[in-house]
Amino acid sequence: MSKGYFLIEALLSIVIFAVLILSVFSMISFLQRRTMRSSFEAEATILVQDAMEITHTVILSDWAGYPDGTYYPVFNADSNSWILFPGEETELEARYSRKVVLQRVCRDSRGERMDTSPCLGALDNMSREAEVTVSWMERDVSHEISAELLILNTNE
C-alpha cells in the first residue's frame, strides 16, 4: 500500500515540477521579447526626438523654404547644417522608417487651433505643425511612435 502512495507522490511531484519549469521558461521567453521591444521603442523614441529638434531648427532658420508636405532630415556637409529633404526616410539604422509631416495651422475665430482639412477658418502664417513618425516591423507586426510639435515663428 505504501508503494502505491509513493508512486502517486512521485508522479505528482514530477507533474508539479514540469509545470513550474514550463512557467519559468515561458516567463523568460516573454521577458526576452519585452526587453527587445523596449530597446526598439527606446531607439525609435530617440529618432523621433532627433527629428523634432532638427525640424524645429531648420524651420525657424528658413520659414518660407518648406511648404506643407512630407520630409526627412539630412545633414548637408557643404553647409555643415541640417536640411529637410522631401519624402520618407527608409532603412534608417536598417530597421526604421522616419518622416516629418509639415502643415500650416488652421485657427477658428477665437484663435483656437482647428484639426480640419481643408481649413474652415484662417491659416496662421506664424505657426506650423510638425508631426514626426518613426515606424518599424518586429515579428511581422508593424509598430509606430509619433509626436507633434507646434512651431511658432517669433523671428518676424
MIDOSE-1310 file (N, C-alpha, C; in nm, 2 decimals, decimal comma, always signed):
residues 156
mskg	+0,08/-0,12/+0,00/+0,00/+0,00/+0,00/+0,09/+0,13/+0,00; +0,20/+0,12/+0,08/+0,28/+0,24/+0,08/+0,36/+0,26/-0,05; +0,38/+0,15/-0,13/+0,44/+0,17/-0,26/+0,35/+0,24/-0,35; +0,22/+0,22/-0,35/+0,12/+0,29/-0,43/+0,12/+0,44/-0,40
yfli	+0,13/+0,47/-0,27/+0,13/+0,61/-0,24/+0,26/+0,68/-0,28; +0,37/+0,60/-0,27/+0,50/+0,66/-0,32/+0,50/+0,69/-0,47; +0,44/+0,60/-0,54/+0,43/+0,61/-0,69/+0,34/+0,73/-0,72; +0,23/+0,75/-0,66/+0,14/+0,87/-0,68/+0,21/+0,99/-0,64
eall	+0,28/+1,00/-0,53/+0,35/+1,11/-0,48/+0,47/+1,15/-0,58; +0,54/+1,05/-0,63/+0,64/+1,07/-0,73/+0,59/+1,13/-0,86; +0,48/+1,08/-0,91/+0,42/+1,13/-1,03/+0,36/+1,27/-1,01; +0,30/+1,29/-0,90/+0,25/+1,43/-0,87/+0,36/+1,53/-0,86
sivi	+0,47/+1,49/-0,79/+0,59/+1,59/-0,79/+0,65/+1,61/-0,92; +0,65/+1,51/-1,01/+0,71/+1,53/-1,14/+0,62/+1,62/-1,22; +0,49/+1,61/-1,21/+0,39/+1,70/-1,28/+0,41/+1,84/-1,23; +0,41/+1,86/-1,10/+0,43/+1,99/-1,04/+0,56/+2,06/-1,09
favl	+0,67/+1,98/-1,09/+0,80/+2,03/-1,13/+0,79/+2,07/-1,28; +0,73/+1,99/-1,36/+0,72/+2,02/-1,51/+0,64/+2,14/-1,53; +0,53/+2,16/-1,45/+0,45/+2,29/-1,47/+0,54/+2,41/-1,43; +0,61/+2,40/-1,32/+0,70/+2,51/-1,28/+0,80/+2,54/-1,38
ilsv	+0,87/+2,44/-1,44/+0,97/+2,46/-1,54/+0,91/+2,52/-1,66; +0,80/+2,48/-1,71/+0,73/+2,54/-1,82/+0,69/+2,68/-1,79; +0,65/+2,71/-1,67/+0,61/+2,85/-1,64/+0,74/+2,94/-1,64; +0,85/+2,89/-1,59/+0,97/+2,97/-1,58/+1,02/+3,00/-1,72
fsmi	+1,02/+2,89/-1,81/+1,07/+2,91/-1,95/+0,98/+3,01/-2,03; +0,85/+3,00/-2,01/+0,76/+3,09/-2,08/+0,78/+3,23/-2,03; +0,80/+3,25/-1,90/+0,83/+3,38/-1,84/+0,96/+3,44/-1,89; +1,06/+3,36/-1,90/+1,19/+3,40/-1,96/+1,17/+3,44/-2,10
sflq	+1,10/+3,37/-2,18/+1,07/+3,40/-2,32/+1,00/+3,53/-2,33; +0,90/+3,55/-2,25/+0,82/+3,68/-2,25/+0,91/+3,80/-2,22; +0,99/+3,78/-2,11/+1,08/+3,89/-2,07/+1,18/+3,92/-2,18; +1,23/+3,82/-2,25/+1,33/+3,85/-2,36/+1,26/+3,93/-2,47
rrtm	+1,14/+3,89/-2,51/+1,07/+3,96/-2,61/+1,04/+4,11/-2,57; +1,00/+4,12/-2,45/+0,96/+4,26/-2,40/+1,09/+4,34/-2,39; +1,20/+4,29/-2,35/+1,32/+4,36/-2,34/+1,37/+4,41/-2,48; +1,35/+4,32/-2,58/+1,39/+4,35/-2,72/+1,29/+4,46/-2,77
rssf	+1,16/+4,45/-2,74/+1,07/+4,55/-2,79/+1,10/+4,68/-2,72; +1,13/+4,68/-2,59/+1,16/+4,81/-2,52/+1,29/+4,87/-2,58; +1,39/+4,79/-2,62/+1,50/+4,85/-2,68/+1,47/+4,92/-2,82; +1,38/+4,85/-2,90/+1,34/+4,91/-3,02/+1,26/+5,04/-3,00
eaea	+1,17/+5,04/-2,90/+1,09/+5,16/-2,87/+1,18/+5,27/-2,82; +1,28/+5,24/-2,74/+1,38/+5,34/-2,69/+1,45/+5,40/-2,81; +1,50/+5,32/-2,90/+1,57/+5,37/-3,02/+1,48/+5,45/-3,11; +1,36/+5,41/-3,13/+1,27/+5,49/-3,21/+1,24/+5,62/-3,15
tilv	+1,22/+5,62/-3,01/+1,20/+5,75/-2,94/+1,31/+5,85/-2,96; +1,43/+5,80/-2,96/+1,55/+5,88/-2,98/+1,55/+5,94/-3,12; +1,51/+5,86/-3,22/+1,50/+5,90/-3,36/+1,39/+6,01/-3,38; +1,28/+5,99/-3,30/+1,17/+6,09/-3,31/+1,22/+6,23/-3,25
qdam	+1,29/+6,22/-3,13/+1,34/+6,34/-3,07/+1,44/+6,41/-3,15; +1,53/+6,34/-3,22/+1,63/+6,40/-3,30/+1,56/+6,47/-3,42; +1,46/+6,41/-3,48/+1,39/+6,47/-3,59/+1,32/+6,59/-3,55; +1,26/+6,59/-3,43/+1,19/+6,70/-3,38/+1,28/+6,82/-3,36
eith	+1,40/+6,80/-3,30/+1,49/+6,91/-3,28/+1,55/+6,96/-3,41; +1,58/+6,87/-3,50/+1,63/+6,92/-3,63/+1,52/+7,00/-3,70; +1,40/+6,95/-3,71/+1,29/+7,02/-3,77/+1,27/+7,15/-3,72; +1,27/+7,16/-3,59/+1,24/+7,29/-3,52/+1,35/+7,39/-3,56
tvil	+1,48/+7,35/-3,56/+1,59/+7,44/-3,60/+1,58/+7,48/-3,75; +1,55/+7,38/-3,83/+1,55/+7,41/-3,98/+1,44/+7,50/-4,02; +1,32/+7,47/-3,96/+1,20/+7,56/-4,00/+1,22/+7,70/-3,95; +1,27/+7,72/-3,83/+1,29/+7,86/-3,78/+1,40/+7,93/-3,86
sdwa	+1,50/+7,86/-3,92/+1,60/+7,92/-4,00/+1,55/+7,95/-4,14; +1,46/+7,88/-4,19/+1,41/+7,90/-4,33/+1,25/+7,88/-4,33; +1,18/+7,97/-4,27/+1,04/+7,96/-4,25/+0,96/+7,93/-4,38; +0,99/+8,01/-4,48/+0,92/+8,00/-4,61/+0,97/+7,90/-4,70
gypd	+1,08/+7,84/-4,67/+1,15/+7,74/-4,76/+1,09/+7,60/-4,77; +1,00/+7,57/-4,68/+0,94/+7,44/-4,67/+0,79/+7,44/-4,67; +0,73/+7,42/-4,79/+0,59/+7,42/-4,80/+0,53/+7,29/-4,72; +0,40/+7,29/-4,71/+0,34/+7,17/-4,65/+0,38/+7,04/-4,72
gtyy	+0,41/+6,94/-4,65/+0,44/+6,81/-4,72/+0,52/+6,72/-4,62; +0,57/+6,61/-4,68/+0,64/+6,51/-4,60/+0,79/+6,52/-4,63; +0,87/+6,52/-4,53/+1,02/+6,54/-4,54/+1,09/+6,44/-4,44; +1,22/+6,44/-4,46/+1,31/+6,37/-4,36/+1,44/+6,45/-4,35
pvfn	+1,50/+6,45/-4,23/+1,62/+6,53/-4,21/+1,74/+6,47/-4,27; +1,83/+6,55/-4,33/+1,95/+6,51/-4,40/+2,06/+6,61/-4,36; +2,18/+6,56/-4,32/+2,29/+6,65/-4,29/+2,36/+6,70/-4,42; +2,37/+6,83/-4,44/+2,43/+6,88/-4,56/+2,58/+6,92/-4,52
adsn	+2,67/+6,84/-4,57/+2,81/+6,85/-4,53/+2,87/+6,98/-4,59; +2,82/+7,03/-4,71/+2,87/+7,15/-4,77/+2,84/+7,27/-4,68; +2,72/+7,28/-4,63/+2,69/+7,40/-4,54/+2,70/+7,37/-4,39; +2,74/+7,24/-4,36/+2,76/+7,20/-4,22/+2,63/+7,22/-4,14
swil	+2,52/+7,19/-4,20/+2,39/+7,21/-4,13/+2,29/+7,11/-4,18; +2,18/+7,10/-4,10/+2,07/+7,01/-4,14/+1,97/+7,07/-4,23; +1,92/+6,99/-4,32/+1,81/+7,04/-4,41/+1,70/+6,93/-4,41; +1,58/+6,97/-4,46/+1,47/+6,87/-4,47/+1,46/+6,84/-4,62
fpge	+1,46/+6,71/-4,65/+1,46/+6,66/-4,79/+1,32/+6,60/-4,81; +1,26/+6,62/-4,92/+1,12/+6,57/-4,95/+1,12/+6,42/-4,95; +1,01/+6,36/-4,89/+1,00/+6,22/-4,89/+1,00/+6,16/-4,75; +1,02/+6,02/-4,75/+1,02/+5,95/-4,62/+1,16/+5,88/-4,62
etel	+1,22/+5,88/-4,51/+1,35/+5,81/-4,49/+1,32/+5,66/-4,45; +1,38/+5,57/-4,53/+1,36/+5,43/-4,51/+1,49/+5,37/-4,48; +1,49/+5,25/-4,42/+1,61/+5,17/-4,39/+1,70/+5,25/-4,30; +1,64/+5,33/-4,21/+1,72/+5,41/-4,11/+1,77/+5,31/-4,00
eary	+1,90/+5,30/-3,99/+1,96/+5,20/-3,89/+1,91/+5,06/-3,92; +1,88/+5,03/-4,05/+1,84/+4,90/-4,10/+1,71/+4,85/-4,05; +1,63/+4,93/-3,98/+1,51/+4,88/-3,93/+1,39/+4,98/-3,94; +1,42/+5,11/-3,93/+1,32/+5,21/-3,91/+1,29/+5,29/-4,03
srkv	+1,17/+5,35/-4,04/+1,13/+5,45/-4,14/+1,09/+5,57/-4,06; +1,13/+5,69/-4,12/+1,10/+5,81/-4,04/+1,05/+5,92/-4,14; +0,95/+5,99/-4,10/+0,90/+6,10/-4,18/+0,86/+6,22/-4,09; +0,87/+6,34/-4,15/+0,82/+6,46/-4,08/+0,72/+6,52/-4,17
vlqr	+0,60/+6,53/-4,12/+0,49/+6,59/-4,20/+0,47/+6,74/-4,15; +0,49/+6,83/-4,24/+0,47/+6,98/-4,21/+0,34/+7,02/-4,26; +0,27/+7,10/-4,18/+0,15/+7,16/-4,23/+0,12/+7,29/-4,16; +0,05/+7,38/-4,23/+0,02/+7,51/-4,17/-0,10/+7,49/-4,07
vcrd	-0,11/+7,58/-3,98/-0,21/+7,56/-3,87/-0,33/+7,65/-3,91; -0,44/+7,59/-3,89/-0,57/+7,65/-3,91/-0,63/+7,69/-3,78; -0,68/+7,82/-3,77/-0,74/+7,87/-3,65/-0,88/+7,91/-3,67; -0,96/+7,90/-3,56/-1,10/+7,94/-3,57/-1,11/+8,09/-3,54
srge	-1,23/+8,14/-3,53/-1,25/+8,29/-3,50/-1,20/+8,33/-3,36; -1,19/+8,23/-3,27/-1,14/+8,26/-3,13/-0,99/+8,25/-3,13; -0,92/+8,20/-3,23/-0,78/+8,19/-3,23/-0,73/+8,05/-3,19; -0,83/+7,96/-3,17/-0,80/+7,82/-3,13/-0,76/+7,74/-3,25
rmdt	-0,68/+7,64/-3,23/-0,63/+7,55/-3,34/-0,74/+7,46/-3,38; -0,76/+7,44/-3,51/-0,86/+7,35/-3,56/-0,79/+7,24/-3,63; -0,85/+7,12/-3,62/-0,79/+7,00/-3,68/-0,88/+6,95/-3,80; -0,91/+7,05/-3,89/-0,99/+7,01/-4,00/-0,91/+7,03/-4,13
spcl	-0,94/+6,95/-4,23/-0,88/+6,96/-4,36/-1,00/+6,95/-4,46; -1,02/+7,04/-4,55/-0,94/+7,17/-4,56/-0,98/+7,26/-4,45; -0,90/+7,37/-4,44/-0,91/+7,47/-4,33/-1,04/+7,54/-4,35; -1,12/+7,54/-4,24/-1,25/+7,61/-4,24/-1,24/+7,75/-4,17
gald	-1,12/+7,78/-4,12/-1,10/+7,90/-4,05/-1,00/+7,98/-4,12; -0,91/+8,04/-4,05/-0,80/+8,12/-4,11/-0,67/+8,05/-4,09; -0,58/+8,05/-4,19/-0,45/+8,00/-4,18/-0,36/+8,09/-4,10; -0,29/+8,03/-4,01/-0,20/+8,11/-3,92/-0,06/+8,10/-3,98
nmsr	-0,01/+8,21/-4,04/+0,12/+8,22/-4,11/+0,23/+8,23/-4,01; +0,20/+8,24/-3,88/+0,31/+8,25/-3,78/+0,33/+8,12/-3,71; +0,26/+8,01/-3,74/+0,28/+7,88/-3,68/+0,27/+7,77/-3,78; +0,35/+7,66/-3,75/+0,35/+7,54/-3,83/+0,34/+7,42/-3,74
eaev	+0,28/+7,32/-3,79/+0,27/+7,19/-3,71/+0,36/+7,09/-3,78; +0,45/+7,03/-3,70/+0,53/+6,92/-3,75/+0,50/+6,79/-3,67; +0,47/+6,69/-3,75/+0,44/+6,55/-3,69/+0,55/+6,46/-3,74; +0,63/+6,41/-3,64/+0,73/+6,31/-3,67/+0,68/+6,17/-3,64
tvsw	+0,70/+6,08/-3,74/+0,66/+5,94/-3,72/+0,77/+5,85/-3,75; +0,80/+5,76/-3,66/+0,90/+5,65/-3,68/+0,83/+5,52/-3,67; +0,85/+5,44/-3,77/+0,78/+5,31/-3,78/+0,88/+5,20/-3,80; +0,85/+5,07/-3,76/+0,94/+4,96/-3,78/+0,85/+4,83/-3,77
merd	+0,91/+4,72/-3,83/+0,85/+4,59/-3,82/+0,92/+4,51/-3,72; +0,84/+4,44/-3,64/+0,90/+4,35/-3,54/+0,81/+4,22/-3,53; +0,87/+4,11/-3,57/+0,80/+3,98/-3,57/+0,67/+3,99/-3,66; +0,69/+4,05/-3,77/+0,58/+4,07/-3,87/+0,46/+4,15/-3,82
vshe	+0,49/+4,24/-3,72/+0,39/+4,33/-3,66/+0,45/+4,47/-3,68; +0,37/+4,56/-3,73/+0,41/+4,70/-3,75/+0,39/+4,78/-3,62; +0,49/+4,85/-3,59/+0,49/+4,94/-3,47/+0,52/+5,08/-3,52; +0,47/+5,18/-3,44/+0,49/+5,32/-3,48/+0,49/+5,41/-3,35
isae	+0,58/+5,51/-3,35/+0,58/+5,61/-3,25/+0,58/+5,74/-3,32; +0,49/+5,83/-3,27/+0,49/+5,97/-3,34/+0,47/+6,07/-3,23; +0,51/+6,19/-3,27/+0,49/+6,31/-3,18/+0,47/+6,43/-3,27; +0,40/+6,53/-3,21/+0,36/+6,65/-3,28/+0,43/+6,77/-3,21
llil	+0,47/+6,87/-3,29/+0,53/+6,99/-3,24/+0,47/+7,11/-3,31; +0,43/+7,21/-3,23/+0,38/+7,33/-3,28/+0,49/+7,43/-3,28; +0,53/+7,48/-3,40/+0,65/+7,57/-3,41/+0,59/+7,71/-3,43; +0,63/+7,80/-3,35/+0,59/+7,94/-3,36/+0,70/+8,03/-3,42
ntne	+0,68/+8,11/-3,52/+0,78/+8,19/-3,58/+0,78/+8,33/-3,50; +0,88/+8,34/-3,42/+0,89/+8,46/-3,34/+1,00/+8,55/-3,40; +1,05/+8,52/-3,52/+1,16/+8,60/-3,58/+1,10/+8,71/-3,66; +0,97/+8,71/-3,70/+0,91/+8,81/-3,78/+0,83/+8,91/-3,70
